[in-house]
Amino acid sequence: MKRILLVILSVTTSILIGFSGHSSKVVMALPPQADIPEEILRTEIILTVRSPIDGRILTPAEYAELQAQIQISPPPRLASGIRDKVFLLQLRKTLLQLFPFLSI
């Protein structure tokens, strides 16, 4: 009796799983024709870029000129005495983090 119930249960389960697995929808495994592959997009040369400062569109020559201007560091605006004091404060903070028992 138990074997018959087990056989009936397994047959009905396999039939239900078989029918539910095959729906009437058509599945397409390939991307649409209009989709450009990523490999082609990676090799594409971008001719218009945006400025990192204000976001306006630049030509490649303008972008190279802007990058050259950004590379040149501006002169320090603080007086040398103030810069020295800031450096010493940063050094003190670092030393206190490493050696908290110091009384500086």
N, CA, C and O atoms as a GROMACS GRO file, in nm:
protein
  416
    1MET      N    1   0.082  -0.119   0.000
    1MET     CA    2   0.000   0.000   0.000
    1MET      C    3   0.086   0.126   0.000
    1MET      O    4   0.061   0.222  -0.073
    2LYS      N    5   0.191   0.122   0.085
    2LYS     CA    6   0.278   0.239   0.092
    2LYS      C    7   0.357   0.256  -0.038
    2LYS      O    8   0.384   0.368  -0.080
    3ARG      N    9   0.393   0.144  -0.100
    3ARG     CA   10   0.468   0.152  -0.225
    3ARG      C   11   0.382   0.213  -0.335
    3ARG      O   12   0.431   0.292  -0.416
    4ILE      N   13   0.257   0.176  -0.338
    4ILE     CA   14   0.166   0.228  -0.441
    4ILE      C   15   0.148   0.378  -0.422
    4ILE      O   16   0.151   0.454  -0.519
    5LEU      N   17   0.128   0.422  -0.297
    5LEU     CA   18   0.113   0.564  -0.270
    5LEU      C   19   0.241   0.641  -0.306
    5LEU      O   20   0.235   0.752  -0.359
    6LEU      N   21   0.354   0.582  -0.277
    6LEU     CA   22   0.482   0.645  -0.309
    6LEU      C   23   0.501   0.658  -0.460
    6LEU      O   24   0.549   0.760  -0.508
    7VAL      N   25   0.463   0.555  -0.534
    7VAL     CA   26   0.474   0.558  -0.680
    7VAL      C   27   0.380   0.662  -0.737
    7VAL      O   28   0.418   0.740  -0.825
    8ILE      N   29   0.256   0.666  -0.689
    8ILE     CA   30   0.158   0.764  -0.738
    8ILE      C   31   0.204   0.905  -0.707
    8ILE      O   32   0.195   0.994  -0.792
    9LEU      N   33   0.254   0.926  -0.587
    9LEU     CA   34   0.302   1.058  -0.547
    9LEU      C   35   0.421   1.101  -0.631
    9LEU      O   36   0.427   1.216  -0.674
   10SER      N   37   0.514   1.012  -0.656
   10SER     CA   38   0.632   1.048  -0.736
   10SER      C   39   0.595   1.074  -0.881
   10SER      O   40   0.652   1.164  -0.944
   11VAL      N   41   0.501   0.996  -0.937
   11VAL     CA   42   0.459   1.016  -1.076
   11VAL      C   43   0.388   1.150  -1.090
   11VAL      O   44   0.417   1.226  -1.182
   12THR      N   45   0.296   1.180  -1.000
   12THR     CA   46   0.223   1.308  -1.010
   12THR      C   47   0.317   1.426  -0.987
   12THR      O   48   0.304   1.530  -1.053
   13THR      N   49   0.410   1.411  -0.897
   13THR     CA   50   0.506   1.520  -0.873
   13THR      C   51   0.593   1.544  -0.996
   13THR      O   52   0.615   1.658  -1.034
   14SER      N   53   0.641   1.438  -1.057
   14SER     CA   54   0.725   1.454  -1.176
   14SER      C   55   0.646   1.512  -1.292
   14SER      O   56   0.699   1.590  -1.370
   15ILE      N   57   0.519   1.474  -1.305
   15ILE     CA   58   0.435   1.530  -1.412
   15ILE      C   59   0.412   1.679  -1.388
   15ILE      O   60   0.422   1.759  -1.481
   16LEU      N   61   0.382   1.717  -1.264
   16LEU     CA   62   0.360   1.859  -1.234
   16LEU      C   63   0.486   1.942  -1.256
   16LEU      O   64   0.480   2.052  -1.309
   17ILE      N   65   0.599   1.888  -1.215
   17ILE     CA   66   0.725   1.960  -1.235
   17ILE      C   67   0.756   1.969  -1.384
   17ILE      O   68   0.804   2.073  -1.430
   18GLY      N   69   0.731   1.865  -1.458
   18GLY     CA   70   0.756   1.866  -1.602
   18GLY      C   71   0.670   1.968  -1.674
   18GLY      O   72   0.720   2.037  -1.763
   19PHE      N   73   0.542   1.978  -1.638
   19PHE     CA   74   0.454   2.073  -1.705
   19PHE      C   75   0.481   2.217  -1.661
   19PHE      O   76   0.470   2.310  -1.742
   20SER      N   77   0.515   2.235  -1.536
   20SER     CA   78   0.539   2.372  -1.489
   20SER      C   79   0.672   2.426  -1.542
   20SER      O   80   0.689   2.547  -1.554
   21GLY      N   81   0.765   2.339  -1.574
   21GLY     CA   82   0.894   2.382  -1.626
   21GLY      C   83   0.887   2.428  -1.770
   21GLY      O   84   0.972   2.506  -1.813
   22HIS      N   85   0.790   2.382  -1.846
   22HIS     CA   86   0.778   2.418  -1.986
   22HIS      C   87   0.661   2.513  -2.004
   22HIS      O   88   0.549   2.471  -2.032
   23SER      N   89   0.688   2.640  -1.987
   23SER     CA   90   0.581   2.737  -2.009
   23SER      C   91   0.576   2.772  -2.157
   23SER      O   92   0.664   2.734  -2.234
   24SER      N   93   0.474   2.843  -2.194
   24SER     CA   94   0.454   2.874  -2.336
   24SER      C   95   0.534   2.996  -2.380
   24SER      O   96   0.524   3.036  -2.496
   25LYS      N   97   0.613   3.055  -2.291
   25LYS     CA   98   0.692   3.173  -2.327
   25LYS      C   99   0.817   3.129  -2.403
   25LYS      O  100   0.878   3.026  -2.374
   26VAL      N  101   0.853   3.211  -2.501
   26VAL     CA  102   0.974   3.185  -2.577
   26VAL      C  103   1.088   3.259  -2.508
   26VAL      O  104   1.079   3.380  -2.482
   27VAL      N  105   1.192   3.187  -2.480
   27VAL     CA  106   1.306   3.247  -2.411
   27VAL      C  107   1.416   3.272  -2.512
   27VAL      O  108   1.449   3.185  -2.593
   28MET      N  109   1.472   3.393  -2.506
   28MET     CA  110   1.579   3.427  -2.599
   28MET      C  111   1.708   3.444  -2.519
   28MET      O  112   1.714   3.526  -2.428
   29ALA      N  113   1.810   3.367  -2.551
   29ALA     CA  114   1.934   3.371  -2.475
   29ALA      C  115   2.031   3.477  -2.526
   29ALA      O  116   2.124   3.515  -2.454
   30LEU      N  117   2.013   3.525  -2.646
   30LEU     CA  118   2.105   3.622  -2.702
   30LEU      C  119   2.056   3.764  -2.678
   30LEU      O  120   1.935   3.786  -2.669
   31PRO      N  121   2.147   3.862  -2.668
   31PRO     CA  122   2.104   4.001  -2.650
   31PRO      C  123   2.043   4.054  -2.780
   31PRO      O  124   2.064   3.996  -2.886
   32PRO      N  125   1.968   4.162  -2.771
   32PRO     CA  126   1.908   4.218  -2.893
   32PRO      C  127   2.015   4.267  -2.991
   32PRO      O  128   2.128   4.296  -2.951
   33GLN      N  129   1.979   4.276  -3.117
   33GLN     CA  130   2.073   4.315  -3.222
   33GLN      C  131   2.125   4.458  -3.202
   33GLN      O  132   2.238   4.488  -3.240
   34ALA      N  133   2.042   4.545  -3.145
   34ALA     CA  134   2.082   4.685  -3.128
   34ALA      C  135   2.182   4.704  -3.015
   34ALA      O  136   2.243   4.810  -3.005
   35ASP      N  137   2.202   4.604  -2.931
   35ASP     CA  138   2.293   4.613  -2.818
   35ASP      C  139   2.438   4.600  -2.867
   35ASP      O  140   2.474   4.501  -2.929
   36ILE      N  141   2.520   4.702  -2.837
   36ILE     CA  142   2.661   4.701  -2.878
   36ILE      C  143   2.741   4.626  -2.773
   36ILE      O  144   2.729   4.657  -2.654
   37PRO      N  145   2.823   4.529  -2.812
   37PRO     CA  146   2.901   4.453  -2.714
   37PRO      C  147   2.998   4.542  -2.636
   37PRO      O  148   3.046   4.644  -2.686
   38GLU      N  149   3.023   4.502  -2.513
   38GLU     CA  150   3.110   4.581  -2.424
   38GLU      C  151   3.253   4.589  -2.478
   38GLU      O  152   3.320   4.690  -2.457
   39GLU      N  153   3.299   4.486  -2.545
   39GLU     CA  154   3.435   4.486  -2.598
   39GLU      C  155   3.453   4.596  -2.701
   39GLU      O  156   3.560   4.658  -2.707
   40ILE      N  157   3.351   4.621  -2.782
   40ILE     CA  158   3.359   4.727  -2.882
   40ILE      C  159   3.351   4.863  -2.815
   40ILE      O  160   3.422   4.956  -2.854
   41LEU      N  161   3.266   4.876  -2.713
   41LEU     CA  162   3.253   5.003  -2.644
   41LEU      C  163   3.382   5.040  -2.571
   41LEU      O  164   3.415   5.158  -2.561
   42ARG      N  165   3.456   4.942  -2.520
   42ARG     CA  166   3.581   4.970  -2.450
   42ARG      C  167   3.688   5.024  -2.543
   42ARG      O  168   3.773   5.103  -2.500
   43THR      N  169   3.687   4.983  -2.669
   43THR     CA  170   3.790   5.028  -2.763
   43THR      C  171   3.752   5.158  -2.832
   43THR      O  172   3.833   5.214  -2.906
   44GLU      N  173   3.632   5.208  -2.809
   44GLU     CA  174   3.588   5.331  -2.873
   44GLU      C  175   3.662   5.450  -2.814
   44GLU      O  176   3.673   5.462  -2.692
   45ILE      N  177   3.713   5.538  -2.898
   45ILE     CA  178   3.785   5.656  -2.853
   45ILE      C  179   3.684   5.767  -2.825
   45ILE      O  180   3.604   5.802  -2.911
   46ILE      N  181   3.689   5.820  -2.704
   46ILE     CA  182   3.596   5.925  -2.663
   46ILE      C  183   3.659   6.060  -2.698
   46ILE      O  184   3.770   6.090  -2.653
   47LEU      N  185   3.589   6.139  -2.778
   47LEU     CA  186   3.644   6.266  -2.823
   47LEU      C  187   3.591   6.385  -2.744
   47LEU      O  188   3.650   6.493  -2.750
   48THR      N  189   3.484   6.370  -2.671
   48THR     CA  190   3.432   6.479  -2.590
   48THR      C  191   3.443   6.440  -2.443
   48THR      O  192   3.403   6.330  -2.404
   49VAL      N  193   3.497   6.530  -2.365
   49VAL     CA  194   3.513   6.504  -2.222
   49VAL      C  195   3.454   6.620  -2.145
   49VAL      O  196   3.429   6.727  -2.200
   50ARG      N  197   3.434   6.597  -2.016
   50ARG     CA  198   3.383   6.703  -1.929
   50ARG      C  199   3.494   6.754  -1.839
   50ARG      O  200   3.582   6.679  -1.797
   51SER      N  201   3.486   6.881  -1.810
   51SER     CA  202   3.585   6.944  -1.724
   51SER      C  203   3.568   6.894  -1.581
   51SER      O  204   3.455   6.889  -1.531
   52PRO      N  205   3.677   6.857  -1.512
   52PRO     CA  206   3.663   6.814  -1.374
   52PRO      C  207   3.633   6.930  -1.279
   52PRO      O  208   3.596   6.908  -1.164
   53ILE      N  209   3.648   7.053  -1.327
   53ILE     CA  210   3.625   7.169  -1.242
   53ILE      C  211   3.479   7.213  -1.244
   53ILE      O  212   3.415   7.222  -1.139
   54ASP      N  213   3.426   7.240  -1.364
   54ASP     CA  214   3.289   7.291  -1.371
   54ASP      C  215   3.194   7.204  -1.453
   54ASP      O  216   3.075   7.236  -1.461
   55GLY      N  217   3.241   7.096  -1.514
   55GLY     CA  218   3.153   7.002  -1.582
   55GLY      C  219   3.117   7.040  -1.725
   55GLY      O  220   3.035   6.972  -1.786
   56ARG      N  221   3.175   7.145  -1.779
   56ARG     CA  222   3.140   7.182  -1.917
   56ARG      C  223   3.213   7.090  -2.015
   56ARG      O  224   3.316   7.031  -1.981
   57ILE      N  225   3.160   7.078  -2.136
   57ILE     CA  226   3.216   6.988  -2.237
   57ILE      C  227   3.341   7.052  -2.298
   57ILE      O  228   3.339   7.170  -2.335
   58LEU      N  229   3.448   6.974  -2.309
   58LEU     CA  230   3.575   7.022  -2.363
   58LEU      C  231   3.619   6.936  -2.481
   58LEU      O  232   3.580   6.820  -2.492
   59THR      N  233   3.701   6.995  -2.567
   59THR     CA  234   3.765   6.918  -2.673
   59THR      C  235   3.889   6.852  -2.614
   59THR      O  236   3.932   6.890  -2.505
   60PRO      N  237   3.946   6.753  -2.682
   60PRO     CA  238   4.067   6.688  -2.627
   60PRO      C  239   4.183   6.786  -2.603
   60PRO      O  240   4.256   6.770  -2.506
   61ALA      N  241   4.200   6.885  -2.690
   61ALA     CA  242   4.309   6.982  -2.672
   61ALA      C  243   4.285   7.067  -2.548
   61ALA      O  244   4.377   7.092  -2.470
   62GLU      N  245   4.161   7.112  -2.530
   62GLU     CA  246   4.128   7.192  -2.411
   62GLU      C  247   4.145   7.109  -2.284
   62GLU      O  248   4.190   7.160  -2.181
   63TYR      N  249   4.108   6.982  -2.291
   63TYR     CA  250   4.121   6.895  -2.174
   63TYR      C  251   4.268   6.874  -2.138
   63TYR      O  252   4.304   6.877  -2.020
   64ALA      N  253   4.354   6.854  -2.239
   64ALA     CA  254   4.497   6.836  -2.213
   64ALA      C  255   4.557   6.963  -2.152
   64ALA      O  256   4.640   6.956  -2.062
   65GLU      N  257   4.514   7.079  -2.203
   65GLU     CA  258   4.563   7.205  -2.148
   65GLU      C  259   4.518   7.223  -2.003
   65GLU      O  260   4.595   7.269  -1.918
   66LEU      N  261   4.394   7.187  -1.974
   66LEU     CA  262   4.342   7.198  -1.838
   66LEU      C  263   4.414   7.103  -1.744
   66LEU      O  264   4.444   7.139  -1.630
   67GLN      N  265   4.442   6.982  -1.790
   67GLN     CA  266   4.516   6.886  -1.707
   67GLN      C  267   4.658   6.937  -1.678
   67GLN      O  268   4.709   6.919  -1.568
   68ALA      N  269   4.721   7.001  -1.777
   68ALA     CA  270   4.854   7.057  -1.755
   68ALA      C  271   4.849   7.170  -1.653
   68ALA      O  272   4.940   7.183  -1.570
   69GLN      N  273   4.744   7.252  -1.657
   69GLN     CA  274   4.730   7.360  -1.560
   69GLN      C  275   4.704   7.304  -1.420
   69GLN      O  276   4.752   7.361  -1.321
   70ILE      N  277   4.630   7.196  -1.411
   70ILE     CA  278   4.600   7.136  -1.281
   70ILE      C  279   4.726   7.074  -1.222
   70ILE      O  280   4.746   7.077  -1.101
   71GLN      N  281   4.813   7.016  -1.309
   71GLN     CA  282   4.935   6.951  -1.261
   71GLN      C  283   5.030   7.050  -1.194
   71GLN      O  284   5.101   7.014  -1.100
   72ILE      N  285   5.032   7.174  -1.242
   72ILE     CA  286   5.120   7.276  -1.183
   72ILE      C  287   5.062   7.315  -1.048
   72ILE      O  288   4.950   7.365  -1.040
   73SER      N  289   5.139   7.292  -0.944
   73SER     CA  290   5.088   7.322  -0.810
   73SER      C  291   5.098   7.472  -0.784
   73SER      O  292   5.199   7.534  -0.818
   74PRO      N  293   4.996   7.530  -0.726
   74PRO     CA  294   5.000   7.673  -0.696
   74PRO      C  295   5.098   7.700  -0.582
   74PRO      O  296   5.125   7.611  -0.501
   75PRO      N  297   5.150   7.821  -0.574
   75PRO     CA  298   5.241   7.852  -0.464
   75PRO      C  299   5.166   7.848  -0.331
   75PRO      O  300   5.046   7.873  -0.326
   76PRO      N  301   5.236   7.816  -0.222
   76PRO     CA  302   5.169   7.809  -0.092
   76PRO      C  303   5.114   7.946  -0.053
   76PRO      O  304   5.179   8.048  -0.072
   77ARG      N  305   4.994   7.947   0.002
   77ARG     CA  306   4.928   8.072   0.037
   77ARG      C  307   4.952   8.111   0.183
   77ARG      O  308   4.932   8.226   0.220
   78LEU      N  309   4.994   8.015   0.265
   78LEU     CA  310   5.018   8.045   0.405
   78LEU      C  311   5.161   8.093   0.426
   78LEU      O  312   5.252   8.059   0.350
   79ALA      N  313   5.178   8.173   0.527
   79ALA     CA  314   5.312   8.217   0.563
   79ALA      C  315   5.391   8.098   0.616
   79ALA      O  316   5.334   8.002   0.666
   80SER      N  317   5.522   8.106   0.605
   80SER     CA  318   5.605   7.992   0.645
   80SER      C  319   5.593   7.963   0.794
   80SER      O  320   5.599   7.846   0.834
   81GLY      N  321   5.577   8.064   0.877
   81GLY     CA  322   5.562   8.043   1.021
   81GLY      C  323   5.434   7.967   1.053
   81GLY      O  324   5.434   7.879   1.140
   82ILE      N  325   5.327   8.000   0.985
   82ILE     CA  326   5.199   7.931   1.008
   82ILE      C  327   5.208   7.787   0.959
   82ILE      O  328   5.157   7.696   1.024
   83ARG      N  329   5.273   7.767   0.843
   83ARG     CA  330   5.289   7.631   0.792
   83ARG      C  331   5.369   7.545   0.889
   83ARG      O  332   5.338   7.428   0.910
   84ASP      N  333   5.473   7.603   0.948
   84ASP     CA  334   5.554   7.529   1.046
   84ASP      C  335   5.472   7.492   1.169
   84ASP      O  336   5.483   7.380   1.220
   85LYS      N  337   5.390   7.585   1.216
   85LYS     CA  338   5.307   7.556   1.334
   85LYS      C  339   5.204   7.447   1.304
   85LYS      O  340   5.178   7.361   1.388
   86VAL      N  341   5.144   7.452   1.185
   86VAL     CA  342   5.047   7.348   1.147
   86VAL      C  343   5.116   7.213   1.140
   86VAL      O  344   5.061   7.112   1.184
   87PHE      N  345   5.236   7.209   1.083
   87PHE     CA  346   5.312   7.084   1.076
   87PHE      C  347   5.342   7.030   1.216
   87PHE      O  348   5.327   6.911   1.241
   88LEU      N  349   5.384   7.119   1.306
   88LEU     CA  350   5.414   7.076   1.443
   88LEU      C  351   5.289   7.025   1.515
   88LEU      O  352   5.297   6.929   1.591
   89LEU      N  353   5.175   7.089   1.491
   89LEU     CA  354   5.050   7.041   1.552
   89LEU      C  355   5.012   6.903   1.498
   89LEU      O  356   4.967   6.817   1.574
   90GLN      N  357   5.029   6.882   1.368
   90GLN     CA  358   4.999   6.751   1.311
   90GLN      C  359   5.095   6.645   1.364
   90GLN      O  360   5.055   6.532   1.390
   91LEU      N  361   5.221   6.682   1.380
   91LEU     CA  362   5.320   6.590   1.436
   91LEU      C  363   5.285   6.556   1.581
   91LEU      O  364   5.297   6.441   1.623
   92ARG      N  365   5.244   6.656   1.657
   92ARG     CA  366   5.204   6.634   1.797
   92ARG      C  367   5.084   6.541   1.805
   92ARG      O  368   5.081   6.451   1.889
   93LYS      N  369   4.986   6.563   1.718
   93LYS     CA  370   4.867   6.478   1.718
   93LYS      C  371   4.904   6.333   1.687
   93LYS      O  372   4.853   6.240   1.750
   94THR      N  373   4.991   6.314   1.589
   94THR     CA  374   5.034   6.178   1.553
   94THR      C  375   5.110   6.112   1.666
   94THR      O  376   5.088   5.995   1.697
   95LEU      N  377   5.201   6.187   1.729
   95LEU     CA  378   5.276   6.131   1.841
   95LEU      C  379   5.186   6.094   1.958
   95LEU      O  380   5.208   5.992   2.023
   96LEU      N  381   5.085   6.176   1.985
   96LEU     CA  382   4.993   6.145   2.094
   96LEU      C  383   4.907   6.023   2.063
   96LEU      O  384   4.866   5.951   2.154
   97GLN      N  385   4.880   5.999   1.936
   97GLN     CA  386   4.805   5.879   1.900
   97GLN      C  387   4.891   5.755   1.916
   97GLN      O  388   4.842   5.650   1.958
   98LEU      N  389   5.019   5.768   1.884
   98LEU     CA  390   5.109   5.653   1.896
   98LEU      C  391   5.153   5.630   2.040
   98LEU      O  392   5.164   5.516   2.086
   99PHE      N  393   5.179   5.740   2.112
   99PHE     CA  394   5.226   5.732   2.251
   99PHE      C  395   5.135   5.816   2.340
   99PHE      O  396   5.167   5.930   2.369
  100PRO      N  397   5.021   5.762   2.383
  100PRO     CA  398   4.925   5.843   2.458
  100PRO      C  399   4.975   5.883   2.597
  100PRO      O  400   4.917   5.972   2.659
  101PHE      N  401   5.079   5.820   2.646
  101PHE     CA  402   5.129   5.852   2.780
  101PHE      C  403   5.221   5.974   2.781
  101PHE      O  404   5.260   6.020   2.888
  102LEU      N  405   5.257   6.027   2.663
  102LEU     CA  406   5.341   6.147   2.657
  102LEU      C  407   5.262   6.269   2.701
  102LEU      O  408   5.142   6.279   2.674
  103SER      N  409   5.328   6.361   2.768
  103SER     CA  410   5.260   6.485   2.807
  103SER      C  411   5.324   6.600   2.729
  103SER      O  412   5.410   6.672   2.778
  104ILE      N  413   5.278   6.613   2.607
  104ILE     CA  414   5.332   6.717   2.520
  104ILE      C  415   5.238   6.836   2.522
  104ILE      O  416   5.264   6.936   2.455
   0.00000   0.00000   0.00000
